[in-house]
Amino acid sequence: RVRLPVMDHFMSRFGDDWPQRLCRCLGRLRPDADSMAIEVVAVRSLEEELSYLADSRDKVSCRDGAEPLPAIGTVSVMQWYGDLSAIVDQDAAQLNMAASSSGCWVVEVALA
């Protein structure tokens, strides 16, 4: 399974047919490979994905008794969190706001 960000304007452009279009686009990334069926298995808002990543991290106790801090975890999770945060930050900067509804969804796809 793979998760990737998909912008809202892509989804609206293709209407209810967007999952099939996305799967066809992904299937064309390797035209020399055997044809594999790809399907969308989950769709989450960007905010839900960021919240899940933040909440799923272990906590590390501080020596001075202060509030526990989130552990770093794996590099790939940190990179994914950073990539998604950059989408939120870029969208907020364009709207000149501190936070925004990003118009981006996290789509999980799998080989069928």
N, CA, C and O atoms as a GROMACS GRO file, in nm:
protein
  448
    1ARG      N    1   0.084  -0.119   0.000
    1ARG     CA    2   0.000   0.000   0.000
    1ARG      C    3   0.087   0.124   0.000
    1ARG      O    4   0.196   0.127   0.057
    2VAL      N    5   0.037   0.224  -0.065
    2VAL     CA    6   0.109   0.351  -0.076
    2VAL      C    7   0.010   0.464  -0.048
    2VAL      O    8  -0.103   0.462  -0.095
    3ARG      N    9   0.055   0.562   0.030
    3ARG     CA   10  -0.026   0.682   0.053
    3ARG      C   11   0.035   0.797  -0.024
    3ARG      O   12   0.157   0.813  -0.028
    4LEU      N   13  -0.052   0.878  -0.085
    4LEU     CA   14  -0.002   0.994  -0.157
    4LEU      C   15  -0.102   1.107  -0.149
    4LEU      O   16  -0.223   1.085  -0.139
    5PRO      N   17  -0.051   1.230  -0.153
    5PRO     CA   18  -0.142   1.345  -0.149
    5PRO      C   19  -0.204   1.368  -0.286
    5PRO      O   20  -0.137   1.360  -0.389
    6VAL      N   21  -0.334   1.395  -0.287
    6VAL     CA   22  -0.406   1.425  -0.410
    6VAL      C   23  -0.481   1.557  -0.387
    6VAL      O   24  -0.556   1.571  -0.291
    7MET      N   25  -0.458   1.651  -0.477
    7MET     CA   26  -0.519   1.784  -0.461
    7MET      C   27  -0.668   1.780  -0.496
    7MET      O   28  -0.712   1.704  -0.583
    8ASP      N   29  -0.744   1.861  -0.427
    8ASP     CA   30  -0.888   1.869  -0.443
    8ASP      C   31  -0.928   1.903  -0.586
    8ASP      O   32  -1.028   1.851  -0.637
    9HIS      N   33  -0.851   1.989  -0.651
    9HIS     CA   34  -0.889   2.029  -0.787
    9HIS      C   35  -0.880   1.913  -0.885
    9HIS      O   36  -0.953   1.910  -0.984
   10PHE      N   37  -0.791   1.815  -0.860
   10PHE     CA   38  -0.786   1.694  -0.943
   10PHE      C   39  -0.914   1.614  -0.925
   10PHE      O   40  -0.973   1.566  -1.022
   11MET      N   41  -0.956   1.600  -0.798
   11MET     CA   42  -1.078   1.524  -0.770
   11MET      C   43  -1.200   1.590  -0.833
   11MET      O   44  -1.283   1.522  -0.892
   12SER      N   45  -1.211   1.722  -0.820
   12SER     CA   46  -1.328   1.789  -0.876
   12SER      C   47  -1.325   1.789  -1.029
   12SER      O   48  -1.430   1.783  -1.093
   13ARG      N   49  -1.208   1.796  -1.085
   13ARG     CA   50  -1.196   1.798  -1.233
   13ARG      C   51  -1.254   1.671  -1.295
   13ARG      O   52  -1.318   1.677  -1.400
   14PHE      N   53  -1.231   1.556  -1.231
   14PHE     CA   54  -1.276   1.430  -1.286
   14PHE      C   55  -1.403   1.376  -1.220
   14PHE      O   56  -1.452   1.269  -1.257
   15GLY      N   57  -1.456   1.450  -1.123
   15GLY     CA   58  -1.582   1.410  -1.060
   15GLY      C   59  -1.573   1.274  -0.994
   15GLY      O   60  -1.471   1.238  -0.934
   16ASP      N   61  -1.682   1.197  -1.006
   16ASP     CA   62  -1.688   1.066  -0.941
   16ASP      C   63  -1.591   0.965  -1.002
   16ASP      O   64  -1.567   0.859  -0.945
   17ASP      N   65  -1.535   0.999  -1.118
   17ASP     CA   66  -1.443   0.909  -1.188
   17ASP      C   67  -1.297   0.926  -1.144
   17ASP      O   68  -1.209   0.860  -1.198
   18TRP      N   69  -1.271   1.015  -1.045
   18TRP     CA   70  -1.131   1.045  -1.009
   18TRP      C   71  -1.053   0.922  -0.960
   18TRP      O   72  -0.935   0.912  -0.992
   19PRO      N   73  -1.113   0.827  -0.883
   19PRO     CA   74  -1.030   0.712  -0.840
   19PRO      C   75  -0.978   0.630  -0.959
   19PRO      O   76  -0.862   0.587  -0.959
   20GLN      N   77  -1.063   0.608  -1.058
   20GLN     CA   78  -1.019   0.531  -1.176
   20GLN      C   79  -0.912   0.607  -1.254
   20GLN      O   80  -0.816   0.548  -1.300
   21ARG      N   81  -0.930   0.738  -1.267
   21ARG     CA   82  -0.830   0.819  -1.338
   21ARG      C   83  -0.696   0.817  -1.267
   21ARG      O   84  -0.592   0.803  -1.330
   22LEU      N   85  -0.700   0.829  -1.135
   22LEU     CA   86  -0.577   0.826  -1.057
   22LEU      C   87  -0.506   0.691  -1.074
   22LEU      O   88  -0.384   0.687  -1.093
   23CYS      N   89  -0.581   0.584  -1.067
   23CYS     CA   90  -0.521   0.450  -1.082
   23CYS      C   91  -0.462   0.432  -1.222
   23CYS      O   92  -0.356   0.371  -1.236
   24ARG      N   93  -0.529   0.485  -1.324
   24ARG     CA   94  -0.473   0.476  -1.459
   24ARG      C   95  -0.344   0.556  -1.470
   24ARG      O   96  -0.247   0.510  -1.531
   25CYS      N   97  -0.342   0.675  -1.412
   25CYS     CA   98  -0.220   0.758  -1.414
   25CYS      C   99  -0.105   0.687  -1.344
   25CYS      O  100   0.007   0.686  -1.395
   26LEU      N  101  -0.132   0.629  -1.230
   26LEU     CA  102  -0.028   0.557  -1.156
   26LEU      C  103   0.020   0.434  -1.234
   26LEU      O  104   0.139   0.401  -1.232
   27GLY      N  105  -0.072   0.367  -1.300
   27GLY     CA  106  -0.036   0.250  -1.378
   27GLY      C  107   0.054   0.283  -1.496
   27GLY      O  108   0.130   0.198  -1.542
   28ARG      N  109   0.046   0.406  -1.545
   28ARG     CA  110   0.129   0.448  -1.659
   28ARG      C  111   0.269   0.493  -1.618
   28ARG      O  112   0.351   0.524  -1.705
   29LEU      N  113   0.297   0.498  -1.492
   29LEU     CA  114   0.430   0.541  -1.447
   29LEU      C  115   0.539   0.446  -1.493
   29LEU      O  116   0.653   0.487  -1.516
   30ARG      N  117   0.504   0.318  -1.507
   30ARG     CA  118   0.598   0.218  -1.557
   30ARG      C  119   0.535   0.146  -1.674
   30ARG      O  120   0.483   0.036  -1.659
   31PRO      N  121   0.539   0.208  -1.792
   31PRO     CA  122   0.473   0.148  -1.908
   31PRO      C  123   0.532   0.014  -1.949
   31PRO      O  124   0.465  -0.067  -2.013
   32ASP      N  125   0.658  -0.012  -1.914
   32ASP     CA  126   0.723  -0.138  -1.951
   32ASP      C  127   0.684  -0.254  -1.858
   32ASP      O  128   0.708  -0.370  -1.892
   33ALA      N  129   0.624  -0.223  -1.743
   33ALA     CA  130   0.588  -0.327  -1.647
   33ALA      C  131   0.456  -0.393  -1.687
   33ALA      O  132   0.377  -0.338  -1.764
   34ASP      N  133   0.435  -0.512  -1.632
   34ASP     CA  134   0.308  -0.580  -1.656
   34ASP      C  135   0.195  -0.495  -1.600
   34ASP      O  136   0.212  -0.424  -1.500
   35SER      N  137   0.082  -0.502  -1.662
   35SER     CA  138  -0.034  -0.428  -1.617
   35SER      C  139  -0.082  -0.484  -1.483
   35SER      O  140  -0.110  -0.604  -1.472
   36MET      N  141  -0.092  -0.398  -1.383
   36MET     CA  142  -0.138  -0.439  -1.251
   36MET      C  143  -0.259  -0.355  -1.215
   36MET      O  144  -0.263  -0.235  -1.239
   37ALA      N  145  -0.356  -0.420  -1.156
   37ALA     CA  146  -0.474  -0.347  -1.111
   37ALA      C  147  -0.440  -0.270  -0.984
   37ALA      O  148  -0.385  -0.326  -0.889
   38ILE      N  149  -0.472  -0.144  -0.984
   38ILE     CA  150  -0.449  -0.058  -0.868
   38ILE      C  151  -0.585  -0.008  -0.822
   38ILE      O  152  -0.669   0.030  -0.904
   39GLU      N  153  -0.607  -0.007  -0.692
   39GLU     CA  154  -0.734   0.044  -0.643
   39GLU      C  155  -0.714   0.138  -0.524
   39GLU      O  156  -0.619   0.124  -0.447
   40VAL      N  157  -0.805   0.232  -0.511
   40VAL     CA  158  -0.807   0.324  -0.398
   40VAL      C  159  -0.874   0.251  -0.282
   40VAL      O  160  -0.987   0.205  -0.294
   41VAL      N  161  -0.803   0.241  -0.169
   41VAL     CA  162  -0.857   0.168  -0.054
   41VAL      C  163  -0.896   0.259   0.062
   41VAL      O  164  -0.973   0.218   0.149
   42ALA      N  165  -0.845   0.382   0.064
   42ALA     CA  166  -0.881   0.475   0.172
   42ALA      C  167  -0.855   0.618   0.128
   42ALA      O  168  -0.764   0.646   0.050
   43VAL      N  169  -0.937   0.709   0.179
   43VAL     CA  170  -0.919   0.852   0.153
   43VAL      C  171  -0.937   0.923   0.287
   43VAL      O  172  -1.039   0.907   0.354
   44ARG      N  173  -0.837   1.002   0.325
   44ARG     CA  174  -0.842   1.079   0.450
   44ARG      C  175  -0.809   1.224   0.420
   44ARG      O  176  -0.736   1.254   0.326
   45SER      N  177  -0.863   1.313   0.500
   45SER     CA  178  -0.824   1.453   0.486
   45SER      C  179  -0.680   1.469   0.532
   45SER      O  180  -0.629   1.388   0.609
   46LEU      N  181  -0.616   1.572   0.485
   46LEU     CA  182  -0.478   1.600   0.524
   46LEU      C  183  -0.467   1.618   0.674
   46LEU      O  184  -0.373   1.571   0.737
   47GLU      N  185  -0.565   1.686   0.731
   47GLU     CA  186  -0.565   1.709   0.875
   47GLU      C  187  -0.578   1.578   0.953
   47GLU      O  188  -0.513   1.561   1.057
   48GLU      N  189  -0.660   1.485   0.903
   48GLU     CA  190  -0.673   1.354   0.970
   48GLU      C  191  -0.541   1.277   0.966
   48GLU      O  192  -0.502   1.214   1.064
   49GLU      N  193  -0.474   1.282   0.852
   49GLU     CA  194  -0.346   1.211   0.839
   49GLU      C  195  -0.240   1.271   0.933
   49GLU      O  196  -0.167   1.197   0.998
   50LEU      N  197  -0.233   1.403   0.938
   50LEU     CA  198  -0.136   1.468   1.028
   50LEU      C  199  -0.166   1.436   1.173
   50LEU      O  200  -0.075   1.410   1.252
   51SER      N  201  -0.293   1.438   1.209
   51SER     CA  202  -0.333   1.407   1.346
   51SER      C  203  -0.300   1.262   1.380
   51SER      O  204  -0.250   1.234   1.490
   52TYR      N  205  -0.326   1.171   1.288
   52TYR     CA  206  -0.292   1.030   1.310
   52TYR      C  207  -0.142   1.013   1.332
   52TYR      O  208  -0.100   0.941   1.423
   53LEU      N  209  -0.061   1.077   1.248
   53LEU     CA  210   0.084   1.066   1.262
   53LEU      C  211   0.133   1.121   1.395
   53LEU      O  212   0.219   1.062   1.460
   54ALA      N  213   0.076   1.235   1.435
   54ALA     CA  214   0.118   1.297   1.561
   54ALA      C  215   0.076   1.212   1.682
   54ALA      O  216   0.152   1.196   1.777
   55ASP      N  217  -0.046   1.158   1.677
   55ASP     CA  218  -0.098   1.081   1.791
   55ASP      C  219  -0.037   0.941   1.803
   55ASP      O  220  -0.034   0.884   1.911
   56SER      N  221   0.012   0.887   1.692
   56SER     CA  222   0.062   0.750   1.694
   56SER      C  223   0.208   0.740   1.741
   56SER      O  224   0.259   0.630   1.760
   57ARG      N  225   0.272   0.854   1.760
   57ARG     CA  226   0.413   0.850   1.804
   57ARG      C  227   0.422   0.822   1.953
   57ARG      O  228   0.338   0.868   2.031
   58ASP      N  229   0.523   0.747   1.992
   58ASP     CA  230   0.548   0.721   2.134
   58ASP      C  231   0.592   0.850   2.202
   58ASP      O  232   0.640   0.944   2.137
   59LYS      N  233   0.574   0.854   2.332
   59LYS     CA  234   0.615   0.971   2.411
   59LYS      C  235   0.744   0.937   2.486
   59LYS      O  236   0.764   0.824   2.530
   60VAL      N  237   0.828   1.037   2.500
   60VAL     CA  238   0.955   1.021   2.573
   60VAL      C  239   0.948   1.108   2.697
   60VAL      O  240   0.918   1.227   2.690
   61SER      N  241   0.978   1.048   2.813
   61SER     CA  242   0.975   1.123   2.939
   61SER      C  243   1.093   1.219   2.946
   61SER      O  244   1.204   1.188   2.902
   62CYS      N  245   1.068   1.334   3.003
   62CYS     CA  246   1.173   1.433   3.023
   62CYS      C  247   1.235   1.411   3.162
   62CYS      O  248   1.168   1.368   3.255
   63ARG      N  249   1.363   1.442   3.173
   63ARG     CA  250   1.432   1.422   3.301
   63ARG      C  251   1.380   1.516   3.410
   63ARG      O  252   1.377   1.479   3.527
   64ASP      N  253   1.341   1.636   3.372
   64ASP     CA  254   1.300   1.733   3.474
   64ASP      C  255   1.153   1.720   3.513
   64ASP      O  256   1.100   1.805   3.586
   65GLY      N  257   1.086   1.614   3.465
   65GLY     CA  258   0.947   1.591   3.502
   65GLY      C  259   0.847   1.670   3.419
   65GLY      O  260   0.727   1.666   3.448
   66ALA      N  261   0.893   1.739   3.319
   66ALA     CA  262   0.802   1.815   3.233
   66ALA      C  263   0.717   1.720   3.149
   66ALA      O  264   0.736   1.598   3.150
   67GLU      N  265   0.624   1.778   3.078
   67GLU     CA  266   0.535   1.702   2.989
   67GLU      C  267   0.616   1.616   2.893
   67GLU      O  268   0.714   1.665   2.836
   68PRO      N  269   0.578   1.489   2.873
   68PRO     CA  270   0.651   1.403   2.779
   68PRO      C  271   0.647   1.459   2.637
   68PRO      O  272   0.549   1.523   2.596
   69LEU      N  273   0.753   1.435   2.563
   69LEU     CA  274   0.762   1.484   2.425
   69LEU      C  275   0.744   1.369   2.328
   69LEU      O  276   0.777   1.255   2.360
   70PRO      N  277   0.691   1.398   2.208
   70PRO     CA  278   0.678   1.289   2.109
   70PRO      C  279   0.815   1.240   2.064
   70PRO      O  280   0.907   1.320   2.044
   71ALA      N  281   0.829   1.110   2.048
   71ALA     CA  282   0.954   1.052   1.998
   71ALA      C  283   0.964   1.079   1.848
   71ALA      O  284   0.864   1.101   1.780
   72ILE      N  285   1.086   1.077   1.799
   72ILE     CA  286   1.109   1.104   1.658
   72ILE      C  287   1.051   0.995   1.570
   72ILE      O  288   0.989   1.026   1.469
   73GLY      N  289   1.068   0.870   1.605
   73GLY     CA  290   1.017   0.761   1.522
   73GLY      C  291   1.109   0.734   1.404
   73GLY      O  292   1.229   0.758   1.412
   74THR      N  293   1.052   0.686   1.295
   74THR     CA  294   1.133   0.653   1.179
   74THR      C  295   1.154   0.774   1.089
   74THR      O  296   1.076   0.869   1.091
   75VAL      N  297   1.259   0.769   1.012
   75VAL     CA  298   1.290   0.879   0.921
   75VAL      C  299   1.180   0.892   0.815
   75VAL      O  300   1.141   1.004   0.780
   76SER      N  301   1.129   0.780   0.766
   76SER     CA  302   1.025   0.788   0.662
   76SER      C  303   0.898   0.854   0.714
   76SER      O  304   0.833   0.929   0.641
   77VAL      N  305   0.861   0.827   0.839
   77VAL     CA  306   0.743   0.891   0.897
   77VAL      C  307   0.768   1.041   0.916
   77VAL      O  308   0.680   1.123   0.891
   78MET      N  309   0.889   1.076   0.960
   78MET     CA  310   0.923   1.219   0.974
   78MET      C  311   0.917   1.289   0.840
   78MET      O  312   0.867   1.402   0.831
   79GLN      N  313   0.967   1.226   0.734
   79GLN     CA  314   0.965   1.287   0.602
   79GLN      C  315   0.822   1.303   0.553
   79GLN      O  316   0.787   1.408   0.498
   80TRP      N  317   0.741   1.202   0.572
   80TRP     CA  318   0.601   1.208   0.528
   80TRP      C  319   0.528   1.319   0.604
   80TRP      O  320   0.453   1.395   0.543
   81TYR      N  321   0.549   1.329   0.735
   81TYR     CA  322   0.487   1.434   0.815
   81TYR      C  323   0.533   1.572   0.765
   81TYR      O  324   0.453   1.664   0.752
   82GLY      N  325   0.663   1.584   0.739
   82GLY     CA  326   0.717   1.711   0.688
   82GLY      C  327   0.660   1.748   0.552
   82GLY      O  328   0.628   1.864   0.528
   83ASP      N  329   0.648   1.650   0.463
   83ASP     CA  330   0.590   1.676   0.330
   83ASP      C  331   0.446   1.724   0.342
   83ASP      O  332   0.407   1.819   0.275
   84LEU      N  333   0.369   1.657   0.426
   84LEU     CA  334   0.229   1.697   0.442
   84LEU      C  335   0.217   1.833   0.510
   84LEU      O  336   0.131   1.913   0.474
   85SER      N  337   0.303   1.860   0.608
   85SER     CA  338   0.303   1.989   0.676
   85SER      C  339   0.337   2.101   0.578
   85SER      O  340   0.284   2.212   0.589
   86ALA      N  341   0.426   2.073   0.485
   86ALA     CA  342   0.464   2.173   0.385
   86ALA      C  343   0.346   2.210   0.297
   86ALA      O  344   0.331   2.325   0.257
   87ILE      N  345   0.260   2.113   0.267
   87ILE     CA  346   0.140   2.142   0.187
   87ILE      C  347   0.050   2.236   0.265
   87ILE      O  348  -0.003   2.332   0.209
   88VAL      N  349   0.031   2.209   0.394
   88VAL     CA  350  -0.052   2.295   0.479
   88VAL      C  351   0.008   2.435   0.487
   88VAL      O  352  -0.062   2.535   0.472
   89ASP      N  353   0.140   2.444   0.512
   89ASP     CA  354   0.207   2.573   0.524
   89ASP      C  355   0.202   2.653   0.394
   89ASP      O  356   0.180   2.774   0.397
   90GLN      N  357   0.220   2.587   0.282
   90GLN     CA  358   0.217   2.654   0.152
   90GLN      C  359   0.077   2.709   0.125
   90GLN      O  360   0.062   2.821   0.078
   91ASP      N  361  -0.024   2.630   0.154
   91ASP     CA  362  -0.161   2.673   0.131
   91ASP      C  363  -0.196   2.790   0.222
   91ASP      O  364  -0.262   2.884   0.178
   92ALA      N  365  -0.154   2.784   0.348
   92ALA     CA  366  -0.182   2.892   0.443
   92ALA      C  367  -0.112   3.020   0.400
   92ALA      O  368  -0.169   3.129   0.412
   93ALA      N  369   0.011   3.010   0.349
   93ALA     CA  370   0.084   3.128   0.303
   93ALA      C  371   0.014   3.193   0.184
   93ALA      O  372   0.008   3.315   0.174
   94GLN      N  373  -0.039   3.111   0.094
   94GLN     CA  374  -0.110   3.164  -0.021
   94GLN      C  375  -0.236   3.238   0.020
   94GLN      O  376  -0.275   3.337  -0.042
   95LEU      N  377  -0.300   3.190   0.125
   95LEU     CA  378  -0.423   3.253   0.172
   95LEU      C  379  -0.396   3.359   0.278
   95LEU      O  380  -0.489   3.422   0.328
   96ASN      N  381  -0.267   3.379   0.313
   96ASN     CA  382  -0.227   3.475   0.416
   96ASN      C  383  -0.299   3.447   0.548
   96ASN      O  384  -0.352   3.538   0.612
   97MET      N  385  -0.299   3.319   0.584
   97MET     CA  386  -0.365   3.277   0.707
   97MET      C  387  -0.271   3.189   0.787
   97MET      O  388  -0.173   3.138   0.733
   98ALA      N  389  -0.301   3.172   0.915
   98ALA     CA  390  -0.218   3.086   0.998
   98ALA      C  391  -0.248   2.939   0.972
   98ALA      O  392  -0.160   2.854   0.982
   99ALA      N  393  -0.371   2.908   0.938
   99ALA     CA  394  -0.409   2.770   0.910
   99ALA      C  395  -0.516   2.772   0.802
   99ALA      O  396  -0.585   2.872   0.784
  100SER      N  397  -0.529   2.662   0.732
  100SER     CA  398  -0.629   2.657   0.626
  100SER      C  399  -0.677   2.515   0.605
  100SER      O  400  -0.617   2.418   0.651
  101SER      N  401  -0.787   2.507   0.535
  101SER     CA  402  -0.830   2.376   0.487
  101SER      C  403  -0.759   2.359   0.354
  101SER      O  404  -0.786   2.432   0.259
  102SER      N  405  -0.670   2.265   0.346
  102SER     CA  406  -0.572   2.261   0.240
  102SER      C  407  -0.624   2.224   0.103
  102SER      O  408  -0.556   2.251   0.004
  103GLY      N  409  -0.740   2.163   0.091
  103GLY     CA  410  -0.784   2.118  -0.040
  103GLY      C  411  -0.700   2.002  -0.089
  103GLY      O  412  -0.685   1.981  -0.210
  104CYS      N  413  -0.647   1.926   0.005
  104CYS     CA  414  -0.563   1.811  -0.028
  104CYS      C  415  -0.610   1.693   0.055
  104CYS      O  416  -0.646   1.706   0.172
  105TRP      N  417  -0.610   1.576  -0.010
  105TRP     CA  418  -0.652   1.454   0.056
  105TRP      C  419  -0.539   1.353   0.050
  105TRP      O  420  -0.458   1.356  -0.043
  106VAL      N  421  -0.531   1.266   0.147
  106VAL     CA  422  -0.433   1.157   0.146
  106VAL      C  423  -0.507   1.033   0.097
  106VAL      O  424  -0.603   0.986   0.159
  107VAL      N  425  -0.460   0.981  -0.015
  107VAL     CA  426  -0.524   0.866  -0.078
  107VAL      C  427  -0.432   0.745  -0.063
  107VAL      O  428  -0.314   0.752  -0.095
  108GLU      N  429  -0.488   0.637  -0.013
  108GLU     CA  430  -0.410   0.513   0.000
  108GLU      C  431  -0.451   0.421  -0.114
  108GLU      O  432  -0.569   0.393  -0.133
  109VAL      N  433  -0.353   0.375  -0.189
  109VAL     CA  434  -0.379   0.285  -0.300
  109VAL      C  435  -0.307   0.152  -0.276
  109VAL      O  436  -0.206   0.146  -0.205
  110ALA      N  437  -0.360   0.048  -0.336
  110ALA     CA  438  -0.302  -0.087  -0.322
  110ALA      C  439  -0.313  -0.160  -0.454
  110ALA      O  440  -0.399  -0.131  -0.536
  111LEU      N  441  -0.222  -0.255  -0.471
  111LEU     CA  442  -0.232  -0.344  -0.587
  111LEU      C  443  -0.347  -0.439  -0.562
  111LEU      O  444  -0.357  -0.501  -0.456
  112ALA      N  445  -0.434  -0.450  -0.660
  112ALA     CA  446  -0.552  -0.536  -0.644
  112ALA      C  447  -0.519  -0.680  -0.674
  112ALA      O  448  -0.607  -0.766  -0.666
   0.00000   0.00000   0.00000
